[in-house]
Amino acid sequence: MEKLTGANTVNNTDTDQLFKPDFIIIGAMKCATSTLHDQLAAQPDFFMSSPKEPNFFSNEEVYAQGISWYSSLFSKAQPDQLKGESSTHYTKLPTYPDTVARIAQHCPDVKLIYVMRHPLDRLVSHYIHEWTQGVISVSINQAIHRYPELLSYSSYAMQLAPYIESFGTSSILPVFLERLHDDPARELQAVFEFLEVTTPPFWDDTLRSNVSAERIRPCGWRDALINNPFLSVIRKTMVPKSFRNWVRSQWSMKQRPTLSPESREHLEQLFDRDLAELGSLLGLKLCCQNFKAAVTSPKRISWSV
């Protein structure tokens, strides 16, 4: 996270006198929240925060900077623009337990957008992210038993429960990555309607987030050598490409990790219980086996309660 500056203690100034978001994309992690954020930022009716993920309501060190600092993120918005931010930490229970209460305290009328995807696909992408960051070193089949957050962040009904209790379903829009891929213009229109924007949206294909497929772990001394322009010339002219590729491979994930049949069965049993609860809220029969077909149907997905 980039270094932030501001007050050292929480400012209890009346939020009605401050700039605050009209809506928040609350997650989930690895579910195309960056893509949606960038698409909305390109629309004239919207002002999206920079940084994209301030994590103000979740992270203690950011929240300590105060509501005035958070307000400053939206101070440059035009009066007729809707203000938004996108922090996936906001649906990371139990890691950040105070998030929902803080949002309800400071932004009681905010609208919320929650982007989901097949829970197993999200888990695998999450694992790859943590592996590339050096947080996880074991195989994915070991990691699912050692890192409970891989499972928790894919438990969408569980993550949504406190938001529904505090804000009600009318203030929350469910969005699915699979629908965004299947018909992005349709999903963006659904977001516009939820936020009561009458201007026709446009989808910019050039803004699709492009996450590197190389999955390379960061390394301070290696990256410094690679980014040094003088050494770059020497490396390319004097070091054989085959050797350079071998060195690069030592930090790379060779192929996308695969869950064993036993791990997949175990996870499907866990996620199916959560998806059944989510499905009951949406009027759908959801499980891991039918998830993609169910969420990509032409029918608009909305709350049934």
C-alpha positions as CSV (number, residue, x, y, z in Angstrom):
1,M,0.0,0.0,0.0
2,E,1.2,3.5,-0.8
3,K,2.2,5.6,2.1
4,L,-0.6,7.9,3.3
5,T,-0.3,11.2,5.1
6,G,-2.8,13.0,7.3
7,A,-4.0,13.2,10.8
8,N,-2.7,10.8,13.4
9,T,-6.0,10.3,15.2
10,V,-9.6,9.7,14.2
11,N,-11.4,13.0,13.5
12,N,-15.0,12.9,14.8
13,T,-16.1,15.8,12.7
14,D,-19.7,15.6,11.6
15,T,-19.6,13.7,8.3
16,D,-22.4,15.8,6.8
17,Q,-19.9,18.6,6.5
18,L,-17.4,16.4,4.7
19,F,-17.1,14.8,1.3
20,K,-18.1,11.2,1.4
21,P,-18.7,8.5,-1.2
22,D,-22.1,7.9,-2.7
23,F,-21.2,4.3,-3.3
24,I,-18.4,1.8,-2.4
25,I,-17.3,-1.3,-4.2
26,I,-16.7,-3.6,-1.2
27,G,-15.1,-6.5,-2.9
28,A,-14.6,-9.3,-3.3
29,M,-10.8,-9.7,-3.8
30,K,-9.8,-11.1,-7.2
31,C,-13.2,-10.5,-8.7
32,A,-12.6,-7.8,-11.2
33,T,-13.2,-4.9,-8.8
34,S,-10.3,-3.0,-10.4
35,T,-11.9,-3.4,-13.8
36,L,-15.2,-2.1,-12.6
37,H,-13.5,0.8,-10.8
38,D,-11.6,1.8,-13.9
39,Q,-14.7,1.6,-16.1
40,L,-16.6,3.8,-13.7
41,A,-13.7,6.3,-13.5
42,A,-13.9,6.7,-17.3
43,Q,-17.6,7.7,-17.1
44,P,-18.2,11.5,-16.9
45,D,-20.9,11.0,-14.2
46,F,-18.4,9.4,-11.8
47,F,-15.4,10.4,-9.6
48,M,-13.4,7.5,-8.3
49,S,-10.9,7.7,-5.5
50,S,-7.2,7.6,-5.9
51,P,-5.8,5.3,-4.5
52,K,-8.5,2.9,-5.7
53,E,-8.3,1.0,-2.4
54,P,-8.0,3.4,0.5
55,N,-9.0,0.7,2.9
56,F,-10.1,3.4,5.3
57,F,-12.8,1.6,7.1
58,S,-10.9,-1.7,7.5
59,N,-7.2,-1.0,8.2
60,E,-6.4,0.5,11.6
61,E,-3.4,2.5,10.4
62,V,-5.5,4.2,7.7
63,Y,-8.6,4.7,9.9
64,A,-6.4,6.4,12.4
65,Q,-5.7,9.2,9.9
66,G,-9.3,10.4,10.4
67,I,-12.4,11.0,8.4
68,S,-11.1,14.4,7.2
69,W,-8.3,12.5,5.4
70,Y,-10.8,10.2,3.9
71,S,-13.0,13.1,2.8
72,S,-10.1,14.6,1.0
73,L,-10.1,11.7,-1.4
74,F,-13.3,13.0,-2.9
75,S,-12.7,16.8,-2.6
76,K,-12.0,17.2,-6.3
77,A,-15.2,15.7,-7.5
78,Q,-17.6,17.9,-9.5
79,P,-20.9,18.7,-7.8
80,D,-22.8,16.6,-10.3
81,Q,-20.5,13.5,-10.1
82,L,-21.1,10.4,-8.0
83,K,-18.2,9.7,-5.8
84,G,-17.0,6.1,-5.2
85,E,-14.1,4.0,-4.0
86,S,-13.2,0.3,-4.2
87,S,-11.7,-1.5,-1.2
88,T,-11.7,-5.3,-1.2
89,H,-10.6,-5.3,2.4
90,Y,-14.2,-4.3,3.3
91,T,-15.3,-7.9,2.7
92,K,-12.5,-9.7,4.5
93,L,-14.1,-11.1,7.6
94,P,-12.9,-12.1,10.1
95,T,-9.6,-10.2,9.3
96,Y,-11.2,-6.8,9.6
97,P,-14.1,-7.1,12.0
98,D,-14.9,-3.3,12.5
99,T,-15.4,-2.4,8.8
100,V,-19.2,-2.6,8.6
101,A,-19.8,-0.7,11.8
102,R,-17.5,2.1,10.6
103,I,-19.1,2.4,7.2
104,A,-22.5,2.5,8.9
105,Q,-21.3,5.2,11.3
106,H,-19.7,7.5,8.8
107,C,-21.7,6.8,5.6
108,P,-25.1,5.5,6.7
109,D,-26.8,6.2,3.3
110,V,-24.0,4.8,1.1
111,K,-24.8,2.3,-1.7
112,L,-22.7,-0.8,-1.9
113,I,-21.6,-3.0,-4.8
114,Y,-20.3,-6.5,-4.1
115,V,-18.6,-8.4,-7.0
116,M,-18.4,-12.1,-6.8
117,R,-17.2,-15.0,-8.9
118,H,-17.1,-18.8,-8.7
119,P,-15.7,-19.3,-5.1
120,L,-13.1,-21.9,-6.2
121,D,-11.8,-19.7,-9.0
122,R,-11.5,-16.8,-6.6
123,L,-9.7,-18.9,-4.1
124,V,-7.1,-20.1,-6.7
125,S,-6.5,-16.5,-7.9
126,H,-6.2,-15.4,-4.2
127,Y,-3.6,-18.2,-3.7
128,I,-1.6,-17.1,-6.7
129,H,-1.6,-13.5,-5.4
130,E,-0.4,-14.5,-2.0
131,W,2.3,-16.8,-3.5
132,T,3.6,-14.0,-5.7
133,Q,3.8,-11.8,-2.7
134,G,5.8,-14.4,-0.7
135,V,3.0,-14.8,1.9
136,I,2.3,-18.4,1.0
137,S,5.0,-20.9,0.0
138,V,3.3,-24.2,0.3
139,S,1.2,-25.9,-2.4
140,I,-2.4,-24.8,-2.8
141,N,-3.6,-28.2,-1.4
142,Q,-1.7,-27.5,1.8
143,A,-2.6,-23.8,1.8
144,I,-6.4,-24.4,2.0
145,H,-5.8,-26.0,5.4
146,R,-3.3,-23.5,6.7
147,Y,-4.7,-20.2,5.5
148,P,-8.4,-20.0,6.4
149,E,-8.8,-16.6,4.7
150,L,-8.6,-18.3,1.3
151,L,-11.9,-19.9,2.2
152,S,-13.4,-17.0,4.2
153,Y,-13.1,-14.5,1.4
154,S,-14.9,-16.8,-0.9
155,S,-17.8,-17.3,1.5
156,Y,-20.0,-14.6,0.0
157,A,-23.1,-15.0,2.1
158,M,-21.1,-14.9,5.3
159,Q,-19.3,-11.7,4.1
160,L,-22.6,-10.1,3.1
161,A,-24.6,-10.9,6.3
162,P,-23.5,-7.9,8.4
163,Y,-24.0,-5.5,5.4
164,I,-27.5,-6.8,4.9
165,E,-28.2,-6.4,8.6
166,S,-26.9,-2.8,8.7
167,F,-27.9,-1.5,5.3
168,G,-30.6,-3.9,3.9
169,T,-30.6,-5.5,0.5
170,S,-32.0,-2.4,-1.2
171,S,-28.6,-0.7,-0.7
172,I,-26.5,-3.5,-2.0
173,L,-26.0,-4.5,-5.7
174,P,-24.8,-8.1,-6.3
175,V,-22.5,-8.3,-9.4
176,F,-20.8,-11.4,-10.8
177,L,-17.5,-11.5,-12.6
178,E,-18.9,-14.1,-15.0
179,R,-21.7,-11.7,-16.0
180,L,-19.2,-8.9,-16.5
181,H,-17.2,-11.2,-18.9
182,D,-20.3,-12.5,-20.6
183,D,-22.0,-9.2,-21.3
184,P,-20.1,-6.2,-19.8
185,A,-22.3,-3.5,-21.2
186,R,-25.4,-5.2,-19.6
187,E,-23.7,-5.3,-16.2
188,L,-22.5,-1.8,-16.4
189,Q,-26.1,-0.7,-17.2
190,A,-27.2,-2.6,-14.1
191,V,-24.7,-0.6,-12.0
192,F,-25.9,2.7,-13.5
193,E,-29.5,1.8,-12.8
194,F,-28.7,0.9,-9.2
195,L,-26.9,4.2,-8.7
196,E,-29.8,6.0,-10.5
197,V,-27.6,7.4,-13.3
198,T,-29.7,8.0,-16.5
199,T,-26.8,8.7,-18.8
200,P,-26.1,5.7,-21.1
201,P,-22.9,3.9,-20.0
202,F,-20.1,2.9,-22.3
203,W,-17.7,0.0,-21.8
204,D,-14.0,0.7,-22.8
205,D,-12.3,-2.5,-23.7
206,T,-8.9,-0.8,-23.5
207,L,-9.4,-0.5,-19.7
208,R,-9.6,-4.2,-19.0
209,S,-7.2,-5.0,-16.1
210,N,-4.4,-7.2,-17.4
211,V,-2.9,-9.2,-14.6
212,S,0.5,-10.7,-15.6
213,A,0.3,-14.3,-16.5
214,E,3.9,-14.8,-15.5
215,R,3.2,-14.8,-11.8
216,I,6.7,-13.7,-10.7
217,R,7.6,-13.1,-7.0
218,P,9.1,-9.7,-6.2
219,C,12.8,-9.7,-5.2
220,G,14.4,-6.4,-4.1
221,W,18.0,-7.0,-5.4
222,R,16.9,-8.8,-8.5
223,D,14.4,-6.1,-9.5
224,A,17.0,-3.4,-8.8
225,L,19.4,-5.2,-11.2
226,I,16.7,-5.6,-13.8
227,N,15.6,-2.0,-13.7
228,N,19.1,-0.6,-13.9
229,P,19.4,0.7,-17.5
230,F,23.2,0.3,-17.6
231,L,23.2,-3.3,-16.3
232,S,20.3,-4.1,-18.6
233,V,22.5,-3.5,-21.6
234,I,25.2,-5.7,-20.2
235,R,22.8,-8.4,-19.3
236,K,21.2,-8.5,-22.7
237,T,24.5,-8.5,-24.7
238,M,26.7,-10.7,-22.5
239,V,24.4,-13.1,-20.7
240,P,22.8,-15.8,-22.8
241,K,19.0,-15.6,-23.0
242,S,18.7,-19.3,-22.0
243,F,20.5,-18.5,-18.7
244,R,18.4,-15.4,-18.2
245,N,15.2,-17.4,-18.6
246,W,16.4,-20.0,-16.2
247,V,17.2,-17.3,-13.5
248,R,13.7,-15.8,-14.1
249,S,12.1,-19.2,-13.7
250,Q,13.4,-19.5,-10.2
251,W,10.9,-16.8,-9.1
252,S,8.1,-17.8,-11.4
253,M,5.0,-20.0,-10.8
254,K,5.4,-22.5,-13.7
255,Q,1.7,-23.2,-14.2
256,R,-1.6,-22.3,-12.6
257,P,-2.0,-24.3,-9.4
258,T,-4.5,-27.2,-9.5
259,L,-6.7,-28.4,-6.7
260,S,-6.6,-32.2,-6.1
261,P,-9.9,-34.1,-6.4
262,E,-9.9,-34.5,-2.6
263,S,-9.3,-30.8,-2.0
264,R,-12.0,-29.8,-4.6
265,E,-14.5,-32.1,-3.0
266,H,-13.8,-30.7,0.4
267,L,-14.1,-27.1,-0.7
268,E,-17.2,-27.7,-2.7
269,Q,-18.9,-29.1,0.4
270,L,-18.0,-26.1,2.4
271,F,-18.8,-23.5,-0.3
272,D,-22.1,-25.2,-1.3
273,R,-23.5,-24.4,2.1
274,D,-22.6,-20.8,1.8
275,L,-23.9,-20.6,-1.8
276,A,-27.2,-22.2,-0.8
277,E,-27.7,-19.3,1.6
278,L,-26.6,-16.7,-1.0
279,G,-29.0,-18.4,-3.5
280,S,-31.9,-18.2,-1.1
281,L,-31.4,-14.4,-0.9
282,L,-31.2,-14.1,-4.7
283,G,-34.0,-16.5,-5.5
284,L,-31.5,-18.9,-7.2
285,K,-30.4,-22.4,-6.5
286,L,-26.7,-22.0,-6.3
287,C,-23.9,-24.5,-5.8
288,C,-20.4,-24.9,-7.1
289,Q,-21.5,-27.2,-9.9
290,N,-24.1,-24.9,-11.4
291,F,-22.7,-21.5,-10.3
292,K,-21.5,-20.2,-13.7
293,A,-24.6,-21.3,-15.5
294,A,-26.9,-19.8,-12.9
295,V,-25.2,-16.4,-12.7
296,T,-24.8,-15.9,-16.4
297,S,-28.4,-16.5,-17.3
298,P,-30.0,-13.6,-19.2
299,K,-32.3,-12.9,-16.3
300,R,-31.4,-9.9,-14.1
301,I,-30.1,-11.0,-10.7
302,S,-31.6,-9.3,-7.7
303,W,-32.5,-9.9,-4.1
304,S,-35.6,-11.9,-3.4
305,V,-35.9,-10.7,0.2
